[in-house]
């Protein structure tokens, strides 16, 4: 088949789609490298035993090196503790209690975060009036912790969505939960890149077969 027999418009559309998919695949490979560098940074941070007890005004969004660092403060609950699935420090399945809090560092408001209080095997509703804590600041991947209800006194809809805090040692009489691990962060970018490259190849093969069939 000569070039004059190839439909120009369809060829342009297919080539544009293929180039777009290849570009997305390359972008996913770049994201993979970025995620690996971030996990390495987090791994170094979790080995730092120093406790940050003087917070600025929401420093964590600006500096990812604060993730997986030890922090301390005062929690003023702005909702009731909620139970979500989780594992104990020994790997036993059960529940972890989490509560949205206004976090104070000294006399300064550090922000509003979800504080994970600890692990339990009881499904009974619990209550915690707040207080001092020490814990690990963790990037939030997916937490089934609901924002405080608008009917709650002191409702604050600006609970920090990017990070939550895992109390260590646990508070409210709960047991230790599994320690946060940067290795648990998802890094599926290589698989996504492979999918985009496969889609690009598939589109090319289908188009070539369609041209051959058209020639007949």
N, CA and C of each residue as an Amber inpcrd file, in Angstrom:
protein
   648
   0.8470000  -1.1920000   0.0000000   0.0000000   0.0000000   0.0000000
   0.8830000   1.2430000   0.0000000   0.6370000   2.1520000  -0.9170000
   1.4160000   3.3830000  -0.9960000   0.8440000   4.4310000  -0.0620000
   1.6260000   5.4990000   0.1150000   1.1990000   6.5610000   1.0210000
  -0.0950000   7.2030000   0.5580000  -0.3080000   7.2380000  -0.7620000
  -1.5110000   7.8930000  -1.2900000  -2.7700000   7.1060000  -0.9530000
  -2.6160000   5.8230000  -0.6010000  -3.7780000   5.0030000  -0.2510000
  -4.0810000   5.0080000   1.2500000  -3.2540000   5.6760000   2.0310000
  -3.4760000   5.7300000   3.4810000  -4.3440000   6.9390000   3.8130000
  -5.4910000   6.7470000   4.4870000  -6.3540000   7.8720000   4.8640000
  -5.5970000   8.8460000   5.7700000  -5.4980000  10.0830000   5.3480000
  -4.6720000  11.0540000   6.0670000  -5.2350000  11.3590000   7.4490000
  -6.5230000  11.6360000   7.5110000  -7.1180000  12.0540000   8.7890000
  -7.0200000  10.9450000   9.8270000  -7.3870000   9.7240000   9.4370000
  -7.3180000   8.6100000  10.3960000  -5.8810000   8.3400000  10.8170000
  -4.9390000   8.5020000   9.8800000  -3.5300000   8.2830000  10.2200000
  -3.0580000   9.3070000  11.2460000  -3.4670000  10.5650000  11.0490000
  -3.0800000  11.6210000  11.9970000  -3.6510000  11.3310000  13.3820000
  -4.9140000  10.9070000  13.4160000  -5.5610000  10.6170000  14.7040000
  -4.8490000   9.4700000  15.4190000  -4.5550000   8.4000000  14.6770000
  -3.8980000   7.2370000  15.2880000  -2.4960000   7.5980000  15.7670000
  -1.7370000   8.3050000  14.9320000  -0.3720000   8.6870000  15.3220000
  -0.3950000   9.5860000  16.5520000  -1.3390000  10.5380000  16.5910000
  -1.4480000  11.4290000  17.7560000  -1.7770000  10.6370000  19.0170000
  -2.6940000   9.6630000  18.8800000  -3.0690000   8.8490000  20.0370000
  -1.8900000   8.0060000  20.5150000  -1.1630000   7.4190000  19.5580000
  -0.0140000   6.5810000  19.9190000   1.0650000   7.4080000  20.6040000
   1.3620000   8.5820000  20.0670000   2.3760000   9.4480000  20.6790000
   1.9520000   9.8930000  22.0730000   0.6520000  10.1570000  22.2330000
   0.1440000  10.5440000  23.5560000   0.3320000   9.4150000  24.5580000
   0.0010000   8.1960000  24.1490000   0.1430000   7.0500000  25.0530000
   1.6040000   6.7700000  25.3800000   2.4870000   6.9310000  24.3980000
   3.9210000   6.7640000  24.6720000   4.3930000   7.8320000  25.6480000
   3.9130000   9.0640000  25.4530000   4.2690000  10.1420000  26.3730000
   3.8040000   9.8630000  27.7890000   2.5970000   9.3160000  27.9220000
   2.0890000   8.9680000  29.2560000   2.9200000   7.8500000  29.8790000
   3.3660000   6.9100000  29.0630000   4.2250000   5.8450000  29.5790000
   5.5470000   6.3830000  30.0880000   6.1470000   7.2980000  29.3250000
   7.4080000   7.9120000  29.7600000   7.1940000   8.7170000  31.0370000
   6.0630000   9.4200000  31.1130000   5.7480000  10.1940000  32.3250000
   5.6340000   9.2850000  33.5410000   5.0200000   8.1090000  33.3720000
   4.9040000   7.1680000  34.4860000   6.2750000   6.6610000  34.9180000
   7.1950000   6.4650000  33.9780000   8.5560000   6.0580000  34.3490000
   9.2470000   7.1560000  35.1540000   9.0030000   8.4060000  34.7860000
   9.5600000   9.5230000  35.5550000   8.9470000   9.5720000  36.9480000
   7.6320000   9.3290000  37.0350000   6.9550000   9.3070000  38.3350000
   7.5080000   8.1830000  39.2040000   7.8600000   7.0610000  38.5870000
   8.4440000   5.9420000  39.3280000   9.7410000   6.3770000  39.9990000
  10.5930000   7.0730000  39.2670000  11.8540000   7.5470000  39.8370000
  11.6030000   8.5430000  40.9640000  10.6220000   9.4340000  40.7660000
  10.2940000  10.4130000  41.8010000   9.7770000   9.7220000  43.0600000
   8.9240000   8.7020000  42.8820000   8.3740000   7.9920000  44.0360000
   9.4700000   7.2400000  44.7740000  10.3950000   6.6240000  44.0450000
  11.5020000   5.9080000  44.6860000  12.3710000   6.8670000  45.4890000
  12.6100000   8.0600000  44.9510000  13.3990000   9.0590000  45.6760000
  12.6610000   9.5200000  46.9260000  11.3280000   9.6640000  46.8220000
  10.5300000  10.0910000  47.9700000  10.5300000   9.0250000  49.0560000
  10.3970000   7.7550000  48.6710000  10.4230000   6.6680000  49.6490000
  11.7780000   6.6050000  50.3390000  12.8540000   6.8380000  49.5910000
  14.1930000   6.8610000  50.1920000  14.3090000   7.9990000  51.2000000
  13.7390000   9.1600000  50.8630000  13.7360000  10.2970000  51.7890000
  12.9560000   9.9580000  53.0500000  11.7850000   9.3430000  52.8810000
  10.9660000   8.9560000  54.0280000  11.6910000   7.9320000  54.8990000
  12.4040000   7.0120000  54.2790000  13.1290000   5.9860000  55.0320000
  14.2110000   6.6100000  55.8990000  14.8600000   7.6410000  55.3870000
  15.8590000   8.3500000  56.1970000  15.1880000   9.1010000  57.3390000
  14.0160000   9.6710000  57.0700000  13.3140000  10.4450000  58.0960000
  12.8560000   9.5630000  59.2450000  12.3790000   8.3450000  58.9240000
  11.8450000   7.4850000  59.9750000  12.9500000   6.9960000  60.9000000
  14.1980000   7.0590000  60.4390000  15.3240000   6.6840000  61.2900000
  15.7830000   7.8090000  62.1970000  15.1670000   8.9870000  62.0630000
  15.5200000  10.1400000  62.8950000  14.6630000  10.1090000  64.1560000
  15.2700000   9.8840000  65.3010000  14.5140000   9.7380000  66.5530000
  14.1900000  11.0680000  67.2180000  14.7310000  12.1680000  66.7080000
  14.4660000  13.4770000  67.3130000  12.9850000  13.8260000  67.1690000
  12.4060000  14.3900000  68.2270000  10.9830000  14.7310000  68.2440000
  10.8050000  16.2130000  67.9280000   9.9410000  16.5070000  66.9530000
   9.6120000  17.8970000  66.6280000   8.4810000  18.3400000  67.5480000
   8.7890000  19.2060000  68.5060000   7.7480000  19.6610000  69.4260000
   7.4150000  21.1350000  69.2400000   8.0900000  21.7780000  68.3080000
   7.7790000  23.1690000  67.9850000   7.4330000  23.2340000  66.5020000
   6.1510000  23.2870000  66.2290000   5.7120000  23.3060000  64.8440000
   5.5190000  24.7360000  64.3880000   5.7690000  24.9590000  63.1070000
   5.4110000  26.2450000  62.5270000   3.9660000  26.1920000  62.0680000
   3.6120000  27.0880000  61.1900000   2.2640000  27.0940000  60.6430000
   2.2130000  26.1480000  59.4480000   1.7920000  24.9270000  59.7210000
   1.6690000  23.9000000  58.6910000   2.9480000  23.7500000  57.8690000
   4.0540000  23.3080000  58.4840000   5.3140000  23.2200000  57.7460000
   5.4010000  22.0130000  56.8280000   4.5080000  21.0450000  57.0050000
   4.7080000  19.7460000  56.3830000   4.4010000  19.7370000  54.8910000
   3.4660000  20.5760000  54.4680000   3.1570000  20.6210000  53.0490000
   4.3460000  21.1570000  52.2610000   5.0550000  22.1120000  52.8430000
   6.1710000  22.7420000  52.1410000   7.4190000  21.8610000  52.1390000
   7.5870000  21.0300000  53.1480000   8.8180000  20.2530000  53.2800000
   8.4890000  18.7790000  53.4870000   8.5830000  17.9510000  52.4230000
   8.2340000  16.5340000  52.5610000   9.1560000  15.7670000  53.4950000
  10.3150000  16.3430000  53.8530000  11.2240000  15.6340000  54.7490000
  10.6540000  15.5290000  56.1590000   9.5840000  16.2840000  56.4620000
   8.9380000  16.1580000  57.7660000   8.1290000  14.8650000  57.8660000
   7.7570000  14.2790000  56.7260000   6.9810000  13.0420000  56.7520000
   7.7860000  11.9310000  57.4140000   7.1170000  11.1380000  58.2260000
   7.6930000  10.0390000  58.9990000   8.6360000  10.5310000  60.0950000
   8.5560000  11.8050000  60.4410000   9.2950000  12.3110000  61.5850000
   8.4340000  12.1830000  62.8320000   9.1010000  12.1460000  63.9870000
   8.4070000  12.0970000  65.2710000   7.9500000  13.5080000  65.6310000
   6.6970000  13.6380000  66.0370000   6.1550000  14.9380000  66.4200000
   5.4550000  14.8050000  67.7720000   5.3000000  15.9230000  68.4510000
   4.6040000  15.9400000  69.7410000   3.7210000  17.1720000  69.7920000
   2.6490000  17.0700000  70.5410000   1.7480000  18.2060000  70.6610000
   0.5860000  17.8910000  71.5670000  -0.4060000  18.7750000  71.5430000
  -1.6390000  18.6170000  72.3040000  -2.7870000  18.4650000  71.3260000
  -3.6330000  17.4570000  71.5460000  -4.7910000  17.2270000  70.6840000
  -6.0590000  17.7060000  71.3780000  -6.7940000  18.5810000  70.7090000
  -8.1310000  18.9730000  71.1550000  -9.1110000  18.3670000  70.1590000
  -9.8250000  17.2870000  70.5400000 -10.6980000  16.6020000  69.5850000
 -11.7850000  17.5250000  69.0370000 -12.0690000  17.3960000  67.7510000
 -13.1710000  18.1370000  67.1310000 -14.1660000  17.1470000  66.5200000
 -14.2090000  15.9650000  67.0980000 -15.1230000  14.9240000  66.6720000
 -14.9460000  13.7170000  67.5730000 -15.7680000  12.7180000  67.3880000
 -15.6820000  11.5010000  68.1860000 -14.6840000  10.5250000  67.5560000
 -13.9860000   9.7240000  68.3890000 -13.1050000   8.6910000  67.8300000
 -13.8980000   7.7000000  66.9760000 -13.3180000   7.2990000  65.8840000
 -13.9490000   6.3360000  64.9940000 -13.0360000   5.1320000  64.8250000
 -13.6340000   3.9710000  64.6510000 -12.8790000   2.7290000  64.5170000
 -12.7910000   2.3290000  63.0510000 -11.5780000   2.0580000  62.5950000
 -11.3490000   1.5770000  61.2320000 -10.4200000   0.3690000  61.3150000
 -10.3850000  -0.4210000  60.2710000  -9.5640000  -1.6340000  60.2950000
  -8.0820000  -1.2860000  60.3750000  -7.3380000  -2.1240000  61.0840000
  -5.9020000  -1.9130000  61.2340000  -5.2620000  -3.0910000  61.9400000
  -3.9520000  -3.0770000  62.0320000  -3.2130000  -4.1740000  62.6540000
  -2.4270000  -3.6830000  63.8580000  -2.2600000  -4.5990000  64.7990000
  -1.4800000  -4.2890000  65.9910000   0.0020000  -4.3620000  65.6670000
   0.8310000  -3.9870000  66.6350000   2.2820000  -4.0370000  66.4420000
   2.7590000  -5.4610000  66.1880000   2.0030000  -6.4570000  66.6720000
   2.3770000  -7.8560000  66.4650000   1.7720000  -8.4410000  65.1940000
   1.0390000  -7.6200000  64.4370000   0.4520000  -8.0790000  63.1860000
  -0.9490000  -8.6280000  63.3100000  -1.5460000  -8.5440000  64.4990000
  -2.8880000  -9.0790000  64.6980000  -3.9290000  -8.1440000  64.0860000
  -4.8540000  -8.6660000  63.2780000  -5.8920000  -7.8080000  62.7020000
  -6.8700000  -7.3490000  63.7690000  -7.4190000  -6.1890000  63.5690000
  -8.3740000  -5.6390000  64.5220000  -8.8030000  -4.2630000  64.0720000
  -8.8760000  -3.3450000  65.0210000  -9.3480000  -1.9960000  64.7350000
  -8.3850000  -0.9660000  65.3010000  -8.3060000   0.1770000  64.6420000
  -7.5720000   1.3080000  65.2030000  -8.5590000   2.4500000  65.3800000
  -8.3610000   3.2010000  66.4550000  -9.2210000   4.3500000  66.7340000
  -8.5380000   5.6090000  66.2340000  -9.2910000   6.4560000  65.5560000
  -8.7420000   7.7000000  65.0210000  -9.7220000   8.8260000  65.2920000
  -9.1940000  10.0120000  65.5340000 -10.0390000  11.1590000  65.8560000
  -9.4620000  12.4100000  65.1950000 -10.3180000  13.2590000  64.6120000
  -9.8280000  14.5370000  64.0900000  -9.5560000  15.4910000  65.2470000
  -8.4260000  16.1630000  65.1980000  -8.0030000  17.0320000  66.3040000
  -7.5110000  18.3740000  65.7860000  -7.6500000  19.3700000  66.6460000
  -6.8390000  20.5700000  66.4860000  -5.5620000  20.3160000  67.2720000
  -4.4390000  20.4210000  66.5990000  -3.1530000  20.1270000  67.2140000
  -2.4740000  21.4300000  67.6240000  -2.0870000  21.4920000  68.8940000
  -1.3870000  22.6660000  69.4050000   0.0520000  22.2980000  69.7390000
   0.9610000  23.1630000  69.3410000   2.3720000  23.0370000  69.6840000
   2.7120000  24.2130000  70.5760000   2.8540000  23.9340000  71.8730000
   2.9840000  25.0390000  72.8180000   1.6720000  25.8000000  72.8400000
   1.7350000  27.1020000  72.5760000   0.5190000  27.9040000  72.5290000
   0.0690000  28.1620000  71.0940000   0.7800000  27.5810000  70.1390000
   0.4820000  27.8300000  68.7290000  -0.3520000  26.6980000  68.1450000
  -1.3090000  27.0670000  67.2790000  -2.1070000  26.0760000  66.5680000
  -1.3120000  25.5720000  65.3750000  -0.9600000  24.2890000  65.3980000
  -0.1740000  23.7060000  64.3060000  -1.0560000  23.3180000  63.1290000
  -2.3430000  23.1300000  63.3790000  -3.2600000  22.7360000  62.3130000
  -4.2220000  21.6750000  62.8070000  -5.0810000  21.2090000  61.9280000
  -6.0470000  20.1700000  62.2620000  -5.6850000  18.8950000  61.5100000
  -5.5200000  17.8220000  62.2560000  -5.0800000  16.5470000  61.6850000
  -5.8960000  15.4100000  62.2850000  -5.9200000  14.2850000  61.5920000
  -6.4560000  13.0550000  62.1700000  -5.3470000  12.4090000  62.9890000
  -5.6470000  12.1160000  64.2530000  -4.7050000  11.4390000  65.1400000
  -5.1730000  10.0030000  65.3350000  -4.3310000   9.0430000  64.9670000
  -4.6370000   7.6270000  65.1820000  -4.1700000   7.2740000  66.5840000
  -5.1170000   6.9080000  67.4510000  -4.8370000   6.7680000  68.8820000
  -4.1480000   5.4580000  69.2330000  -4.5010000   4.3700000  68.5500000
  -3.9440000   3.0660000  68.8820000  -4.8430000   1.9460000  68.3960000
  -4.4870000   0.7230000  68.7650000  -5.1630000  -0.4780000  68.2720000
  -6.0410000  -1.0730000  69.3600000  -7.1410000  -1.7190000  68.9400000
  -8.0230000  -2.4020000  69.8770000  -8.6880000  -3.5800000  69.1740000
  -9.1210000  -4.5650000  69.9650000  -9.8960000  -5.6700000  69.3990000
 -11.3590000  -5.5650000  69.8130000 -11.7310000  -4.4250000  70.4090000
 -13.1030000  -4.2000000  70.8470000 -13.8250000  -3.3030000  69.8520000
 -15.0940000  -3.6130000  69.6150000 -15.8850000  -2.7970000  68.6930000
 -16.7250000  -1.7630000  69.4440000 -16.5540000  -1.7030000  70.7600000
 -17.3350000  -0.7500000  71.5430000 -16.8950000   0.6790000  71.2480000
 -17.8820000   1.5680000  71.1870000 -17.5950000   2.9720000  70.9310000
 -16.8000000   3.5390000  72.0960000 -15.7650000   4.2950000  71.7970000
 -14.9100000   4.8310000  72.8510000 -14.9830000   6.3490000  72.8600000
 -14.4710000   6.9140000  73.9330000 -14.4390000   8.3710000  74.0660000
 -13.0560000   8.7640000  74.5570000 -12.5560000   9.8510000  74.0310000
 -11.2610000  10.3780000  74.4640000 -11.3540000  11.8890000  74.4860000
 -10.9390000  12.4690000  75.5890000 -11.0820000  13.9130000  75.7730000
  -9.8940000  14.7070000  75.2560000  -8.9160000  14.0110000  74.6810000
  -7.7540000  14.7100000  74.1520000  -6.6210000  14.7810000  75.1540000
  -5.5300000  15.4000000  74.7500000  -4.3710000  15.5370000  75.6200000
  -3.0810000  15.4770000  74.8350000  -1.9910000  15.3440000  75.5650000
  -0.6670000  15.3320000  74.9410000  -0.4150000  13.9930000  74.2440000
   0.3850000  14.0470000  73.2160000   0.7320000  12.8330000  72.4740000
   2.1130000  13.0070000  71.8450000   2.7120000  11.8680000  71.5290000
   3.8940000  11.8140000  70.6630000   3.5830000  10.7890000  69.5850000
   3.9750000  11.0710000  68.3690000   3.6420000  10.1330000  67.3010000
   4.4390000  10.3910000  66.0400000   4.0490000   9.6960000  64.9810000
   4.7320000   9.7910000  63.6900000   3.8050000  10.4400000  62.6760000
   4.3210000  11.4300000  61.9710000   3.5550000  12.1100000  60.9280000
   3.6340000  11.2820000  59.6470000   2.4830000  10.8660000  59.1270000
   2.4490000   9.9110000  58.0180000   1.6420000  10.4830000  56.8490000
   2.1530000  10.3710000  55.6210000   1.3430000  10.7790000  54.4620000
   0.0840000   9.9330000  54.3800000  -1.0380000  10.5750000  54.1400000
  -2.3030000   9.8670000  54.0690000  -2.5070000   9.3250000  52.6660000
  -2.5740000   7.9900000  52.5640000  -2.8610000   7.3490000  51.2830000
  -4.3710000   7.1810000  51.1690000  -4.9220000   6.4280000  52.0960000
  -6.3630000   6.2360000  52.1280000  -6.7380000   5.8840000  53.5510000
  -7.4400000   6.7920000  54.1990000  -7.9150000   6.5150000  55.5500000
  -9.4250000   6.6260000  55.5500000 -10.0760000   5.6310000  56.1140000
 -11.5270000   5.6460000  56.1650000 -12.0240000   6.4440000  57.3620000
 -11.2830000   7.4830000  57.7030000 -11.6740000   8.3330000  58.8250000
 -12.5180000   9.4630000  58.2790000 -13.7470000   9.5440000  58.7480000
 -14.6660000  10.5540000  58.2360000 -14.3600000  11.8920000  58.9000000
 -14.5190000  12.9520000  58.1520000 -14.3210000  14.2840000  58.7070000
 -15.3330000  14.5010000  59.8320000 -15.0190000  15.3690000  60.7920000
 -15.9510000  15.6340000  61.8800000 -17.2870000  16.1260000  61.3530000
 -18.3400000  15.6890000  61.9990000 -19.6760000  16.0770000  61.5770000
 -19.8980000  17.5680000  61.8020000 -20.6200000  18.2080000  60.8870000
 -20.8220000  19.6460000  60.9860000 -21.6140000  20.0220000  62.2290000
 -22.3420000  19.0550000  62.7930000 -23.1140000  19.3490000  63.9930000
 -22.2500000  19.3290000  65.2480000 -21.0110000  18.7840000  65.1280000
 -20.1230000  18.7370000  66.2840000 -19.7030000  20.1390000  66.6880000
 -19.6270000  20.3340000  67.9830000 -19.1450000  21.6180000  68.4850000
 -17.6770000  21.7690000  68.1000000 -17.3370000  22.9340000  67.5890000
 -15.9520000  23.1540000  67.1910000 -15.6230000  22.5210000  65.8540000
 -16.6450000  22.2800000  65.0430000 -16.4240000  21.6600000  63.7320000
 -15.3990000  22.4530000  62.9280000 -14.4910000  21.7480000  62.3240000
 -13.4580000  22.3690000  61.4970000 -13.3380000  21.5470000  60.2260000
 -13.8190000  22.0760000  59.1280000 -13.8180000  21.3000000  57.8840000
 -12.4650000  21.3040000  57.2040000 -11.4900000  21.9750000  57.7880000
 -10.1760000  22.0440000  57.1690000  -9.2050000  21.0710000  57.8200000
  -9.6690000  19.8710000  58.1510000  -8.7780000  18.8430000  58.6690000
  -7.7810000  18.4790000  57.5760000  -6.5050000  18.4270000  57.9510000
  -5.4290000  18.2060000  56.9810000  -5.6250000  16.8740000  56.2740000
  -5.6940000  16.9090000  54.9540000  -5.9710000  15.6960000  54.1850000
  -4.7010000  14.9850000  53.7390000  -3.5550000  15.6740000  53.7490000
  -2.3410000  15.0890000  53.2000000  -1.5760000  14.2470000  54.2170000
  -1.7600000  14.5190000  55.5000000  -1.0300000  13.8060000  56.5410000
  -1.9660000  13.4460000  57.6870000  -1.6440000  12.3560000  58.3640000
  -2.2630000  12.0600000  59.6490000  -1.1420000  11.6740000  60.6080000
  -1.4610000  11.5360000  61.8770000  -0.4530000  11.2660000  62.9030000
  -0.7940000   9.9560000  63.5960000   0.1900000   9.0820000  63.7120000
   0.0160000   7.8030000  64.4070000   0.6700000   7.9180000  65.7780000
  -0.1430000   7.8740000  66.8350000   0.3740000   8.0270000  68.1960000
   1.2930000   6.8660000  68.5610000   2.4560000   7.1970000  69.1010000
   3.4330000   6.1880000  69.5270000   4.2600000   6.7800000  70.6670000
   3.9830000   6.3930000  71.9020000   3.0970000   5.3130000  72.3410000
   1.6220000   5.6600000  72.1560000   0.7590000   4.6140000  72.1270000
  -0.6690000   4.8590000  71.9540000  -1.2530000   5.5980000  73.1490000
  -2.4070000   6.2090000  72.9420000  -3.0840000   6.9500000  74.0110000
  -4.4640000   6.3430000  74.2300000  -5.1840000   6.8990000  75.1720000
  -6.5550000   6.4750000  75.4780000  -6.6260000   5.0200000  75.9270000
  -5.5360000   4.4920000  76.4950000  -5.5400000   3.1300000  77.0010000
  -5.5210000   2.0640000  75.9270000  -5.2000000   2.4250000  74.7090000
  -5.1820000   1.4640000  73.6090000  -3.8180000   0.7910000  73.4870000
  -3.7410000  -0.2060000  72.6230000  -2.5060000  -0.9670000  72.4300000
  -1.7340000  -0.4240000  71.2210000  -0.4330000  -0.7340000  71.1470000
   0.3560000  -0.2530000  70.0030000  -0.1530000  -0.8450000  68.6900000
  -0.1700000  -0.0210000  67.6680000  -0.5330000  -0.5000000  66.3390000
   0.7290000  -0.6640000  65.5010000   0.5700000  -1.2520000  64.3360000
   1.7170000  -1.4620000  63.4500000   2.3750000  -0.1240000  63.1210000
   3.6980000  -0.1050000  63.1840000   4.4140000   1.1450000  62.9270000
   4.3280000   1.5080000  61.4420000   4.2120000   2.7870000  61.1510000
   4.1840000   3.2180000  59.7480000   5.4690000   2.8240000  59.0230000
   5.3300000   2.3990000  57.7860000   6.4790000   1.9480000  57.0000000
   6.4330000   2.6120000  55.6230000   7.4540000   3.4060000  55.2650000
   7.4540000   4.0280000  53.9350000   7.3670000   3.0130000  52.8050000
   7.8080000   1.7810000  53.0640000   7.7390000   0.7480000  52.0400000
   6.3190000   0.3530000  51.6800000   5.3460000   0.7480000  52.5260000
   3.9500000   0.4340000  52.2330000   3.3470000   1.3830000  51.2010000
   4.0390000   2.4750000  50.9040000   3.5070000   3.4180000  49.9230000
   3.4300000   2.7530000  48.5530000   2.3250000   2.9140000  47.8590000
   2.1940000   2.2740000  46.5390000   3.1390000   2.8970000  45.5220000
   3.7600000   2.0430000  44.7170000   4.6210000   2.5180000  43.6310000
   4.3440000   1.6480000  42.4050000   3.1960000   1.9060000  41.7870000
   2.7420000   1.0890000  40.6620000   3.0530000   1.7290000  39.3120000
   3.9330000   2.7120000  39.3110000   4.1420000   3.4850000  38.0850000
   4.7460000   2.6480000  36.9540000   5.5760000   1.6470000  37.2860000
   6.1490000   0.8020000  36.2370000   5.0490000   0.0190000  35.5260000
   4.0990000  -0.4950000  36.3070000   2.9820000  -1.2310000  35.7130000
   2.1260000  -0.3060000  34.8480000   1.8980000   0.9150000  35.3330000
   1.1170000   1.8730000  34.5450000   1.8350000   2.2210000  33.2400000
   3.1670000   2.3890000  33.3240000   3.9400000   2.6830000  32.1140000
   3.8050000   1.5410000  31.1110000   3.9270000   0.3070000  31.6020000
   3.7800000  -0.8510000  30.7280000   2.4180000  -0.8940000  30.0590000
   1.3790000  -0.5030000  30.8050000   0.0350000  -0.4840000  30.2310000
  -0.0650000   0.5150000  29.0880000   0.4920000   1.7150000  29.2870000
   0.4180000   2.7350000  28.2340000   1.1910000   2.3050000  26.9860000
   2.3720000   1.7100000  27.1820000   3.1430000   1.2410000  26.0270000
   2.4020000   0.1140000  25.3020000   1.7550000  -0.7530000  26.0750000
   0.9770000  -1.8410000  25.4750000  -0.2000000  -1.2830000  24.6760000
  -0.8800000  -0.2740000  25.2430000  -2.0030000   0.3440000  24.5260000
  -1.5270000   0.9690000  23.2120000  -0.3510000   1.6260000  23.2580000
   0.1860000   2.2530000  22.0470000   0.4830000   1.2000000  20.9800000
   1.1220000   0.1050000  21.3960000   1.4390000  -0.9670000  20.4520000
   0.1670000  -1.5920000  19.8920000  -0.8190000  -1.8050000  20.7560000
  -2.0880000  -2.3980000  20.3220000  -2.7820000  -1.5120000  19.2960000
  -2.7730000  -0.2020000  19.5570000  -3.4080000   0.7260000  18.6180000
  -2.7350000   0.6740000  17.2490000  -1.4080000   0.6010000  17.2510000
  -0.6790000   0.5250000  15.9830000  -1.0010000  -0.7600000  15.2280000
  -1.0040000  -1.8780000  15.9500000  -1.2880000  -3.1720000  15.3160000
  -2.6900000  -3.1810000  14.7230000  -3.6610000  -2.6850000  15.4930000
  -5.0450000  -2.6580000  15.0010000  -5.1590000  -1.7830000  13.7560000
  -4.4560000  -0.6540000  13.7680000  -4.5350000   0.2490000  12.6150000
  -3.9020000  -0.3860000  11.3720000  -2.7550000  -1.0220000  11.5500000
  -2.0990000  -1.6840000  10.4150000  -2.9830000  -2.7910000   9.8510000
  -3.5910000  -3.5870000  10.7240000  -4.4920000  -4.6470000  10.2610000
  -5.6930000  -4.0660000   9.5250000  -6.1950000  -2.9210000  10.0370000
  -7.3340000  -2.2810000   9.3700000  -6.9500000  -1.7970000   7.9740000
  -5.7350000  -1.2650000   7.8360000  -5.2740000  -0.8180000   6.5220000
  -5.1410000  -1.9870000   5.5550000  -4.5970000  -3.1050000   6.0450000
  -4.4490000  -4.2810000   5.1840000  -5.8070000  -4.8070000   4.7390000
  -6.7580000  -4.7860000   5.6560000  -8.0980000  -5.2610000   5.3080000
  -8.7430000  -4.3170000   4.2950000  -8.4910000  -3.0350000   4.4550000
  -9.0570000  -2.0480000   3.5350000  -8.4790000  -2.2280000   2.1290000
  -7.2060000  -2.6100000   2.0850000  -6.5390000  -2.7990000   0.7900000
  -7.1760000  -3.9250000   0.0020000  -7.6410000  -4.9490000   0.7370000
  -8.2770000  -6.0750000   0.0620000  -9.6190000  -5.6580000  -0.5510000
